[in-house]
Amino acid sequence: MTDSNPPSVQLADAIAVQLGQLRRHLALAPPHEAAQVLAHVLDYDTGLLGEVTDLVAADSRFAKDHSERGLLPPDVALALGRAANELDSVGVDLNEHTGTIERITAPTPPSNRPAAVPVPSAMVIRRHR
């Protein structure tokens, strides 16, 4: 049986499947590999998060246009606009930390000194409004 969905819907489905595969690989990856994947995902210029943000922003413009024509309720356009703005804000915040994450992926030169034991720290949760 052939798929009757248009190619763009088939592409979205395939990307969703690949994201699930990436999530499963990430869960099992060694720390240096997981950090490398995370750095690529969070890179706001070329990574997955930036692309998803751009996609939601494009969806927002589509919904706004169709809302103005009376084809979609205004709530849909507003919700997509808020989602695009939130993703952009989160992406900017996370982009500040990609350098730190990338340092984990860099090979460390061998040392005769014992490695410093990481010190646990309290989690601080910031919320921007």
N, C-alpha and C positions, 0 to 999 in steps of 0.2 A: 504494500500500500504506500503510495507516495504522500509526502507531506503537502497539504494544501495551503499551508501558511506561506506568506510572501517571504522572499529571501531575507529581508531585514528582521523578521520575527524569528526565522530559523537561526540567524546570526546571534540574536539576543539570547535564544535558548542555548546555543552552543557556548556562548561566553559564560552564562550562568553555570553550566556544567563544568567548565574549566575553572571557574572560581571555586567551586566546591572541591575540585581536585587539588587546587593550590592550597586551600584551607586544610585539607587532610594531610598533604605533604608537609605543610608548615608545622602541624601539630607533632609530627614525628621527626622533624629535621633536627640535626645537632644545632646547638646555640649559634655558632658562627654562620651557618647556612640560613637559619631562621632570621638572624639579624640582617643578612644580605637581602633576603626576600623582602623583609619589612622595609628596609631602606629604599628598595626599588618601588614598592607599593606606595610609600608615603612621599616620594619625590614629587613635589607639586608641579614641576614643569613637565616632566616626562613620565610620571608614574600613574598608577592605576587610580589613585584618589583624585588627582587632577582631571583625568579623563572622565571619571564618573561625575565629578562636579560640572564639567563642561556639558556632559550629556543631560544632566538634570536641568541646567540653565537653558539648554536648547529646548527641552520639553516644556519648560516654563514659558518660553517665548511662544511656542506652538499653542499651549493652552490659553495664554493671554489673547492671542490673535483669534482663536476659536471662541473664546468667551465673549470677546467684543462683537463677534458675529452672531452671538446667541446660540452657538452650537454646544457649548460647555457651560456649566454653572461657574460663576466667578470664584467660588470657593476652591475649585480645582486649580485655577491659575494662581490664586493666592497661596495655596498650600505648596505648590511646586516652586513658587518664588521664594517662599520661606525656606524650603528645603535646600534650594540652590545657595541661598545666602548662608545658611548654617553650615553646609558642607564647605563653602569657601572659607568661612571663619575657622572651622576645625582644621582644614587643610593648611591654612596660614600658620596656625598654632603648632601643628605637628611638623611642618616644614622646618621650624626652628630647631628641631631635635634630630633631623636626619643625619647630620654630621656626627653627632654622638653615637647614633646607632651604627653608622658606617665604620667608626673606629673599632667596634667590636669585631667586624669582619676582617680587619687588617691582620696579617700574620704578625705575631710578636716575635722580636728577635730573642734567641735563647739568652738566658741570664744565669749567672752563678748564684745570684741572690734568690732567696725564697720569695715567691710571689706574695704580694700583700693580699691579705684576706679582705674581701669586700665587706663593708660595714652596712648592716641593714639600716634603712631610714624610714621614717614615717611617710606614708602617702599623703600628699597634699592635693586636694581636688579643687581646681579653680573653675569657676563658671563665669563666662562672659555674657553679658546681656546688653 
